[in-house]
Structure formats: C-alpha cells, structure tokens
Amino acid sequence: MGKVSIATGAASVVVTHPLVNSTSKVVAQVSQASADGTLLRVERVTPAAGSFTITGTANATADTEVAWEIVALNVT
C-alpha cells in the first residue's frame, strides 16, 4: 500500500511495483480532505507487468493525493 500524487494538469499516474502483473488486483481512492475540484475520484486502476496506472475522472487542477493498495499479486 502507499500514496501517490496525480500532478496538476494530469488525469493519471503510473506506480511501479516489481511484483504486479496484468491480473493483480489493486484498489485506489482520492485521499485528501479537500480534493481537487475536477478530479473527484478514481475512475479505474489498470495493472500491467511491473506497474499499474491510476486514472481519475478528469485532469487535476491541483496536485491530488491518491491512496492505493495491492489486494492480490497473483505471483506465478
């Protein structure tokens, strides 16, 4: 688990983790008291080999903190 920031002007961020693969389960949510006015919530999390992408609902107008947790790594 961890926290990452979606930068002003962006709608997504890539988090690298060596044990994540395309079938891993990752959950994420906006985790700050006064969230950005446009990026209100996480729309999707897309896992891939060695990373996952967190995508919000819109481009952020301010840096937006997102908390994430890997639920299942599905290591083979």
Contacts in CASP RR format, 6 or more apart in sequence:
PFRMAT RR
TARGET T0000
AUTHOR 0000-0000-0000
METHOD contacts of the structure
MODEL  1
MGKVSIATGAASVVVTHPLVNSTSKVVAQVSQASADGTLLRVERVTPAAG
SFTITGTANATADTEVAWEIVALNVT
1 67 0 8 1.000
1 68 0 8 1.000
1 69 0 8 1.000
1 70 0 8 1.000
2 67 0 8 1.000
2 68 0 8 1.000
2 69 0 8 1.000
3 31 0 8 1.000
3 65 0 8 1.000
3 66 0 8 1.000
3 67 0 8 1.000
3 68 0 8 1.000
4 13 0 8 1.000
4 15 0 8 1.000
4 54 0 8 1.000
4 65 0 8 1.000
4 66 0 8 1.000
4 68 0 8 1.000
5 13 0 8 1.000
5 63 0 8 1.000
5 64 0 8 1.000
5 65 0 8 1.000
5 66 0 8 1.000
6 12 0 8 1.000
6 13 0 8 1.000
6 39 0 8 1.000
6 54 0 8 1.000
6 56 0 8 1.000
6 60 0 8 1.000
6 63 0 8 1.000
6 64 0 8 1.000
6 66 0 8 1.000
7 13 0 8 1.000
7 60 0 8 1.000
7 63 0 8 1.000
8 60 0 8 1.000
8 61 0 8 1.000
8 62 0 8 1.000
8 63 0 8 1.000
9 59 0 8 1.000
9 60 0 8 1.000
9 61 0 8 1.000
10 59 0 8 1.000
10 60 0 8 1.000
11 39 0 8 1.000
11 55 0 8 1.000
11 56 0 8 1.000
11 57 0 8 1.000
11 58 0 8 1.000
11 59 0 8 1.000
11 60 0 8 1.000
12 53 0 8 1.000
12 54 0 8 1.000
12 55 0 8 1.000
12 56 0 8 1.000
13 53 0 8 1.000
13 54 0 8 1.000
13 66 0 8 1.000
14 51 0 8 1.000
14 52 0 8 1.000
14 53 0 8 1.000
15 51 0 8 1.000
15 52 0 8 1.000
15 53 0 8 1.000
15 54 0 8 1.000
15 68 0 8 1.000
16 50 0 8 1.000
16 51 0 8 1.000
17 50 0 8 1.000
17 51 0 8 1.000
17 52 0 8 1.000
17 70 0 8 1.000
18 50 0 8 1.000
19 50 0 8 1.000
19 70 0 8 1.000
19 73 0 8 1.000
19 75 0 8 1.000
20 26 0 8 1.000
20 47 0 8 1.000
20 48 0 8 1.000
20 49 0 8 1.000
20 50 0 8 1.000
20 51 0 8 1.000
20 52 0 8 1.000
20 70 0 8 1.000
20 73 0 8 1.000
21 47 0 8 1.000
21 48 0 8 1.000
21 49 0 8 1.000
21 50 0 8 1.000
21 73 0 8 1.000
21 74 0 8 1.000
21 75 0 8 1.000
21 76 0 8 1.000
22 47 0 8 1.000
22 48 0 8 1.000
22 49 0 8 1.000
23 47 0 8 1.000
23 74 0 8 1.000
24 47 0 8 1.000
24 52 0 8 1.000
24 70 0 8 1.000
24 72 0 8 1.000
24 73 0 8 1.000
24 74 0 8 1.000
25 47 0 8 1.000
25 70 0 8 1.000
25 71 0 8 1.000
25 72 0 8 1.000
25 74 0 8 1.000
26 45 0 8 1.000
26 47 0 8 1.000
26 52 0 8 1.000
26 68 0 8 1.000
26 69 0 8 1.000
26 70 0 8 1.000
26 71 0 8 1.000
27 45 0 8 1.000
27 68 0 8 1.000
27 69 0 8 1.000
27 71 0 8 1.000
28 42 0 8 1.000
28 45 0 8 1.000
28 54 0 8 1.000
28 66 0 8 1.000
28 67 0 8 1.000
28 68 0 8 1.000
28 69 0 8 1.000
29 41 0 8 1.000
29 42 0 8 1.000
29 66 0 8 1.000
29 67 0 8 1.000
30 36 0 8 1.000
30 39 0 8 1.000
30 40 0 8 1.000
30 41 0 8 1.000
30 42 0 8 1.000
30 64 0 8 1.000
30 65 0 8 1.000
30 66 0 8 1.000
31 65 0 8 1.000
31 66 0 8 1.000
31 67 0 8 1.000
32 64 0 8 1.000
32 65 0 8 1.000
35 64 0 8 1.000
36 60 0 8 1.000
36 61 0 8 1.000
36 62 0 8 1.000
36 63 0 8 1.000
36 64 0 8 1.000
37 61 0 8 1.000
37 62 0 8 1.000
38 57 0 8 1.000
38 58 0 8 1.000
38 59 0 8 1.000
38 60 0 8 1.000
38 61 0 8 1.000
39 56 0 8 1.000
39 57 0 8 1.000
39 58 0 8 1.000
39 59 0 8 1.000
39 60 0 8 1.000
39 61 0 8 1.000
39 64 0 8 1.000
40 57 0 8 1.000
40 58 0 8 1.000
41 56 0 8 1.000
41 57 0 8 1.000
42 54 0 8 1.000
42 55 0 8 1.000
42 56 0 8 1.000
42 57 0 8 1.000
42 66 0 8 1.000
43 55 0 8 1.000
43 56 0 8 1.000
43 57 0 8 1.000
44 55 0 8 1.000
44 56 0 8 1.000
45 52 0 8 1.000
45 53 0 8 1.000
45 54 0 8 1.000
45 55 0 8 1.000
45 68 0 8 1.000
46 52 0 8 1.000
46 53 0 8 1.000
46 55 0 8 1.000
52 68 0 8 1.000
54 66 0 8 1.000
54 68 0 8 1.000
END
